Amino acid sequence: MWQPSRLRTAMSIVAAVVLASCVSLLVVDHVRWSMVYPTQREALEVAEDAARQDAESAEQFHQLIETQTRQSLTFKRRERWASMLALVAAGGLIWSLRGPSVDKPSLPSTLAEAMPRRVPPTSDPESSTDDLSTLTVSEPSEPEVDLAAVRRIVERVGRDARQLIPLLHEIQHEYRYLPAAALDELCRLTDITPTQVASVSSFYTRFRTKPCGKHLVEVCRGTACHVAGADRVLEELRRGLGIPAGTDTDAARMATVEDVGCMGCCTLATAVKVDGQLFAHVRVEDLPEILDECRDKPKDRRGYKPSKKAASRPAQEESTATLLTAPEMTGSNVVTQLWPHLTTGTLDEYEQQGGFAALAKCLSAGEQQSVIDQIERSGLRGRGGGGFPTARKWRLVSEQVGDKFVVCNGDEGDPGAFMDRSIMESAPASVLEGMLLAAWAVGASRGIVYVRNEYPLAVERLRETVGRMREKGLLGDNIFGCKFAFDIDVIEGAGAFVCGEETALIESVMGNRGTPHYRPPYPAVSGLWERPTLVNNVETLACVPWIIRHGADAFSSVGTAGSKGTKVFSLAGKIQQGGLVEAPMGTTIRELVEQYGGGVAPGRTFKAVQIGGPSGGCIPAALSDTPIDYEALRELGAIMGSGGLVVLDDTDCMVDVARYFLEFTQQESCGHCTFCRVGTRKLLDMLERLCSGKASRHELDDIAWLAQSVTDGSLCGLGKTAPNPVVTTLKYFRDEYEAHLEGRCPAGRCKSLIQYKVTRDCVGCTLCAQHCPVAAIEATPYRQHVIDTQLCTCCDACRTTCPEHAIVTISPGKSHKPKPEPKVPKPEIQVA
């Protein structure tokens, strides 16, 4: 008996043959008719002329007309039937190739059926591959879960598909991961399908589909943490806990180690969280403290504990970043003006400092367009990175009809940036008042604040402030006694950098994968649930109340001709004073680094500034007198981004920095367009070969060509700007690329190109041997130590713990054998 799949195959073959035959017949008939038609027409004209001159020829003329008419009708009839048969065959072919198979379910009924299955390789060539459902990799069975919690979560959160991400957050908070049984129960209780659950849970990095260990260790991989050695910390953590490659949990499930794109606490680099407890300035030699906690061992270590610095001291996550000032710099603050008076960031404190006076002023005036006019005169541009004029976007939304939304983009995903986090934690009411003013100006009735899941304190304070505003009548109906109704929801993201792009963010708010869309239509015309949607950055909205209170002229009088007002920057990396800076637009890079941040550490050389995150670029110290505004940075090949500045010194490798950002953007790519998905992967492969000393010289030209192709062909801003760190480092630091081709890393950063060496300054204190995690140094008291380069993992623990600075890194480069001298042929001796 024929199987449905084979029957479908046979039908497709028959349809293809019939279609090919019909098309061939039509082509042959048309070719033959094109050749016969001129001859018949000429014969008909000759016969017509003869019939006019001779009456006897009329009969032949009529017979010729009848013959040609019959031939023409036959051709038309055959053409009509062949065309109809070809259409039927084409339809049958399309149906057989694209139609659903009758021997498979059209939609999966459980999550296990929706998720992809891994098939182990088999050495038996005779094994059947028809049924792959039985060939799954055996994994530890999941513990049984109480499904009653799922029912309580659904009743509290909701049953619609748009609430999928909040539902998954609640389920993961309950079980510490997403159990398959709980997700199946979720699909049974709601209108959400297993396909939707599998699609969303596999897209966002903050969702776990496997059981978590007893202890959860999170390592920040932001730019500041990367240059501080986060990659070495992460590697040694996995090694110390015995976590196999390709997994994140040890066999006994005592600990799970995850890397986080950025925690937003860049001044504490390297930052590590253990079960929610934040540890600051963690180095490899501090890891025994963390490893002891993960192994549930007593805390009294008998080994050496550094005396110069407390090992991995806990830090208060609630403390916001320091607000840096410079006596030489003048200019009134806009966003951070009230921060010294807001000790807890509560709504009452904000009201005592004049909060919501701007909203009351606008509502009492009753003129919505006047608000947009003031924003336009102020020259305010979007602070999220693109620099689009704010008033132009507001005016476009106000011209639309129907229900409208205002969305605050708090998905600050740039590694090395923490301005938005500090604003939402220190003065959340200023952001919410800005949303109210924007909603009044454009005629919106609903607002959404989209915040990163990595910012739990910001989420907590925003939700608390929203609740207090509802109690005071600042949200809801008849705000300040006017016919103005507006309410706000706070939604957490789930770990996708691409959701910082407005169309991807809108998809995430609706409970979908954060995939960017082609524009137009722009969100201002068709955004959230196909309604006009205004999307603004956190800092942009926080500027609005100040502009309304103090006037547009006060804002526009600060800054440059094209970039008005002030900007909040974050300073981190190799700098003495890290924190936040609010400075006028046009302030130079050197002024931010030296006057606000105090410059780099003594004995080190200021090398470059990485600005704008993964979409920005690396500006060398030689160009640090460049004013920071949208146009000036664009001319250098960078963008301002959200305002994160990571300072680099002479110990940082620019090729490694470019590789780090390519790795970040490649992992965060949504995969929607080929140039971003494949192009960034190819670029990353080239940079990894450079960092390992295996690249060839022609690859430098390939990098430049491929970077331009990714920029031109990508869909959204992530792909279009992903090559910027590579392009700028290749442009301004080409000598370091050339050195890597020779197998040298001038900064001593790339592990494959360096070695550690003990100098004669060693006094034999054995501290390096005690802290080496792989026992590559034999403890020989009072004698010069030796490092076994075969065992050394270049974790840098020995160098940073040596009190005598007797351990250095060297990069000898490739050993080139002398080229053999070319053989000179002996002259032939001719015999006379």
C-alpha positions, 0 to 999 in steps of 0.5 A: 500500500502506497504511503501518503508521502510516496503518493505525493511524490508520484503526483508531483512527478506527473504534474511536472511532466504534464506541465513541461509537455504543455509548455513545450507544446505552446512554445512549439506552436507559437514558433511555428505560427510565427513562421507560417503566419507571414507566408499565409498572409502574403498568399491571402493578399495575392489571392485577394488581388487575383479575385478582384481582377479575375472572377474565376479566382474568387472561388479559390480565394474563398477556399483559402480563407476557409482553410486558413480560418480552420487552421487558426481556430484549431491553433487557438483551441489547442492553445486554450486547452494546453494553457488550462492543462498547464495551469492545472498541472502547475497547481497540482505541482505547487500543492504536492510540494508545499501542502502539509503532509497527511501523515504528520500533525499540522501543529505540535501539541506539546512543547517537546514536539515544537522544540528541535531534537538533537540526533546523535551520530550513528556508525551503523550504515544500515540503521533506518532514518525514517523514524528520527523520533526515537534517536534523541540524546539522553539527558538527565530527567527533569525533576517533577514540578507542582503545576498548581503554581502555573494555574496561579500565575495564569490567573494573575497575569492573563491568558492572552498571547501578548502576555507570553513574556511576562508569563515566562518570567513568572514561571522561571521565577517560580521554578528557576527555569522553564520546565517542559511540563509547566510550559505544556500546562501553560499552553493548556490553560491559555490561548498560547500554542506550543510553537509560540512558546518554543519560538519565544523561549528559545529567542531570549537569552534570559530564559532557561529551558534546562534545570539550574544548579543550586547556585546561580553565578552570573558574570558580566561581559560588558565592555568595562568588565571585558577589559578588566579580565572578565573572560579570564574570570569566566574561564577559570570559574568554569574550570574550577567548578568542573563545568564541561565545554558546551554546558553551563552547569556541573554534573552534580548541579551544584552551580550554574555559570552564565555570562550576562551581556552587561549588568549596568554596573560598569564602575564595579568591573569585573562584576559577578553575581552569586545568587543575586549577591553582587561582587565587585572588582573580581579577579582570578585570584579572588575566585576561591572565595566564590568557589567556596560559596558554590560548593557550600564549604566553610568560609575560613580559607587556610590559604593566602588571602590578599592583604592589599585588596579584599577579595571579591568584596560584596557591593551594594547594587542599590547604590547608583553610579557616582555623578562626576563633576569638574570645577572647570566645566560650566553648564546647568544640568538637565536630567541630573539636576534634582538627583542630589535632593532625591535620596531614595528616588520616591515620588514624594521627594520628586513632587517636593522638588517641583515634580509634575509642575510641567504637566500641570502647566500644560494641562491647564493651558490646554494647547497640545501643539504648543508642547510640540512647538516648545520641544521643536524650539529646544532642539531636543534630539533622541538620546538613544543613539540615532539623534532623530529630532524629537519634535518631528516624531511627536508631530507625526504621531499627533497627526494620526487618528485613533488609539495611540501609544507612548513607549519608553525604550529602557532596553539599554543594551549597550555594554559599557553604558549605564545612564538609563539605569541610573535615571530609572533608579534615581528619578523614575518619576521624571521619566514617567512625567515625560511620558505623560507630557508626550502622551498629552502632546500626541493624544495617546491614552496608553504608555509602556515602559520596556526595561531590561530584565538585567535591571531588577532595581529599575523595574522595581522602582518604576513599578512602585512609582507607577502604583503611587501615581495611580493612588494619587490620581496622576495616572488613570482618568481625569488627571489634574481634573482635565479630560486627559486619561493615561495609564502606564504598564512596566514590561520586562525584556528578556535579554535581547540586544536587538530589542533596543531597535524600536520595531523589534521592541514593539514585537517584544511588547506584543509577546513575540520574538524581537525581530526588526521590521522593514520601514516604512511604515514607521511606528509613528504611523503603524506600531504597537498593535498596528496603532500609531506609536511614539517610541522615545529613549529614557533620557529623551523623556527625562529632558522634557519636564525640564524643558517645559519648566525652564523654557525651550530657550534655556535648553537650546542655549547650551550645546552646539548648533546641531546638537542642543542641550546636555548629554549624560555620559557614562565613564568606565574602563581604565580610568581613575574615576568612573561614573556618570557625567552630564555635560553640554553637547560639544564637550571634547573627549579629552575633557570628559576623560581628564577633567571629569574622570581624572585620566588613566592610572599613573604610569599608563598611557591613554590610548583610545575611547570606545564610544557608542557601544557595539554600534560605535567605534574606537577613537584614538587619543590623538583625536580626543579633542573632537567635540562630542556631538552627532555630526562630529562623531559620525565623521570619525566613523563612530556614533554617540549611541546612548553615551557610554564611554569606555576608556582604554590604555596601553594594556588593551589590544584594539584587535581584541576589542574589535573581536569582542564587539563582533562576538557580541553583535554576532550572538545578539543578531536576530538572524533575520537578514543574511548579511548580519547573520552570516556576515558578522560570523565571517568577520568574527572568524577572521578576527579570531584568526588574527588574535590567534596569529593564524590570519593571512595578509589578504584578510585585512582587505577582506575584512574591510570589504565584508564590513562594508557589505554588512553595513549596506545589506543589513536590515536594522541598525544593529547590522548596519553599525555592527562593523563600526568597531572593526572599521575604526580600529582597522583605520586608526590602529592598523599597526596592531593588525599588522603586528598580529599578522606577525604573531605579536600582540603589542598590548600583551592581551591575546592569549595565543600570542603571549607568554608569562615570564618571571624576571630576576626581581622575583623574591620567591614569596610563592604567592604566584604559585598559591594562586595559580589555578592549574599548578603551572608554577612550582612553589620554590621559596626564596628562589626565582620561580619558573612558569610551565608554559605547557600548563599555563592558561594565561589567566593573569593571576600570577602577574596581578598577585605578584607584590614585586611586579616580577612577572611580565607578559611577552609576545615573541612573535613567529619564529622565522627561519632564514630563507635559503639562498637561491641556487645560482646555476653554474655556467655551461662550459662549451668545448670547442 
